Amino acid sequence: MSRLAAGVVLVTAQEPPLDPEDPAAPAGEDVGMTATAFLSVSLDPPLVLVSLRNGSRMDELLDEQPLWAVSVLSESQRHVAGRFAMKGRVSDRLLFADIPYLRGEHSGAPLVGGALATLECRTEQRVPAGDHTLVIGRVLTARVPSAEGGPLTYFRGRYRQLG
């Protein structure tokens, strides 16, 4: 499968507050994950799919948090993809520290500045598939904040540019 070129996205979500009943309780942490197994499923209704490794932090979070977001990364955002793909990494809070982003109006999740496209989604279905879970989400918002540059792709184990 390393011979199949794929686009690179950053999937993000915000953990629920530690105590939803207490407005003074600390908000949950932002979580991000680089993904290459992301695709459009349907235009009517608008549905997308992301594949998550079972037991990963994002898999566990999206099992309890139905709202999430996707930023389609541009070729200039290789550092963002690499940062959120690291195994055994530090807190996600530190990973977001110097990356410009806006919060999604529906999901509250970070939407990366400079991304080619951003989506906010609500989980419609979770489908077990071997050692992964396929999360199908209904697109709540879709924007094209930047038309500059080409997409970041992944091919033969490396990030690449088209052309």
C-alpha positions as CSV (number, residue, x, y, z in Angstrom):
1,M,0.0,0.0,0.0
2,S,3.0,2.3,0.2
3,R,2.7,2.6,-3.6
4,L,-0.7,4.3,-3.3
5,A,-0.2,8.1,-3.0
6,A,-2.5,9.7,-0.4
7,G,-3.4,13.3,0.7
8,V,-2.4,14.3,4.2
9,V,-4.8,15.8,6.7
10,L,-4.7,16.7,10.3
11,V,-7.7,15.4,12.3
12,T,-8.5,17.4,15.4
13,A,-10.9,17.3,18.3
14,Q,-11.4,18.9,21.6
15,E,-11.7,16.7,24.7
16,P,-14.9,17.4,26.7
17,P,-14.5,19.5,29.8
18,L,-13.3,17.5,32.9
19,D,-16.6,18.4,34.6
20,P,-19.3,19.5,32.1
21,E,-21.6,20.6,35.0
22,D,-19.0,23.1,36.4
23,P,-18.5,26.1,34.1
24,A,-15.3,26.9,36.1
25,A,-13.8,23.4,35.4
26,P,-10.8,23.4,33.0
27,A,-11.6,22.8,29.4
28,G,-10.5,19.6,27.7
29,E,-7.2,19.5,25.8
30,D,-7.0,19.8,22.0
31,V,-5.9,16.5,20.3
32,G,-4.5,16.2,16.8
33,M,-3.5,13.3,14.6
34,T,-2.0,13.1,11.1
35,A,-3.9,10.9,8.7
36,T,-3.5,9.7,5.2
37,A,-6.5,7.3,5.2
38,F,-9.2,10.0,4.7
39,L,-11.7,10.2,1.9
40,S,-15.0,11.6,0.7
41,V,-17.8,9.1,1.0
42,S,-20.9,10.9,-0.2
43,L,-22.0,14.3,-1.5
44,D,-25.6,13.9,-0.5
45,P,-25.5,13.8,2.4
46,P,-22.0,15.2,2.7
47,L,-20.0,12.4,4.4
48,V,-16.3,11.7,4.9
49,L,-14.3,8.8,6.4
50,V,-11.2,8.6,8.5
51,S,-9.5,5.4,9.5
52,L,-8.2,5.3,13.1
53,R,-5.9,2.7,14.7
54,N,-7.8,0.9,17.5
55,G,-6.8,2.1,20.9
56,S,-5.2,5.3,19.6
57,R,-5.9,8.5,21.5
58,M,-8.0,9.9,18.6
59,D,-10.0,6.6,18.4
60,E,-10.8,6.8,22.1
61,L,-11.6,10.5,22.0
62,L,-13.9,10.2,18.9
63,D,-15.7,7.3,20.6
64,E,-16.9,9.8,23.3
65,Q,-16.7,13.1,21.4
66,P,-18.9,13.2,18.2
67,L,-17.6,16.5,16.9
68,W,-14.2,16.7,15.1
69,A,-12.4,18.6,12.4
70,V,-10.1,18.0,9.4
71,S,-7.5,20.4,7.9
72,V,-6.3,19.4,4.4
73,L,-2.6,20.2,4.6
74,S,-0.7,22.0,1.9
75,E,2.8,21.1,0.7
76,S,4.2,23.8,2.9
77,Q,2.8,22.2,6.1
78,R,5.0,19.1,6.1
79,H,6.3,20.1,9.6
80,V,2.7,20.0,10.9
81,A,2.1,16.5,9.5
82,G,5.4,15.3,11.0
83,R,4.8,16.8,14.4
84,F,1.4,15.1,14.8
85,A,2.5,11.8,13.4
86,M,5.3,11.3,16.0
87,K,4.9,8.2,18.2
88,G,5.5,8.7,22.0
89,R,5.1,12.4,21.6
90,V,4.7,15.1,24.2
91,S,1.4,16.6,25.1
92,D,-0.8,17.7,22.2
93,R,-1.1,21.1,23.9
94,L,2.6,21.7,23.2
95,L,2.3,20.6,19.6
96,F,-0.4,23.2,18.9
97,A,1.6,25.9,20.7
98,D,3.1,27.6,17.6
99,I,0.7,26.5,14.9
100,P,-1.8,29.2,13.8
101,Y,-5.3,27.9,14.0
102,L,-8.9,29.0,14.4
103,R,-11.5,27.2,16.4
104,G,-14.4,25.6,14.5
105,E,-17.7,27.1,15.3
106,H,-19.5,23.7,15.6
107,S,-16.7,21.4,16.9
108,G,-14.6,23.8,18.9
109,A,-11.6,21.9,17.3
110,P,-8.6,23.6,15.9
111,L,-8.7,24.3,12.1
112,V,-5.1,24.9,10.9
113,G,-4.3,28.2,9.3
114,G,-3.0,27.9,5.8
115,A,-4.7,24.6,5.1
116,L,-6.1,24.0,1.6
117,A,-9.5,23.1,3.1
118,T,-11.1,22.7,6.5
119,L,-14.1,20.6,7.5
120,E,-16.1,20.2,10.7
121,C,-17.8,16.9,11.2
122,R,-20.1,15.0,13.4
123,T,-19.7,11.2,13.7
124,E,-22.5,9.3,12.0
125,Q,-21.1,5.8,12.2
126,R,-18.2,3.8,13.6
127,V,-17.3,0.6,11.7
128,P,-14.8,-1.9,13.1
129,A,-12.3,-3.0,10.4
130,G,-9.4,-5.2,11.6
131,D,-7.0,-3.2,13.8
132,H,-8.7,0.1,12.8
133,T,-12.1,1.8,13.2
134,L,-13.6,3.6,10.2
135,V,-15.2,6.8,11.4
136,I,-17.8,8.2,9.1
137,G,-18.7,11.8,9.7
138,R,-21.3,14.2,8.4
139,V,-19.7,17.4,7.2
140,L,-21.2,20.3,9.1
141,T,-19.0,23.0,7.5
142,A,-16.5,23.1,4.6
143,R,-14.3,26.0,3.8
144,V,-11.4,26.7,1.5
145,P,-9.3,29.2,3.5
146,S,-6.3,29.1,1.2
147,A,-6.0,28.5,-2.5
148,E,-2.2,28.8,-2.4
149,G,0.1,25.9,-3.0
150,G,-0.5,22.2,-3.8
151,P,-1.5,19.4,-1.5
152,L,0.9,17.5,0.8
153,T,1.0,13.9,-0.3
154,Y,2.4,10.7,1.2
155,F,4.0,8.1,-1.0
156,R,6.5,5.3,-0.3
157,G,6.9,6.2,3.3
158,R,7.6,9.9,2.7
159,Y,5.9,13.2,2.5
160,R,6.0,14.6,-1.1
161,Q,4.8,17.4,-3.3
162,L,2.9,17.0,-6.6
163,G,4.9,17.8,-9.8
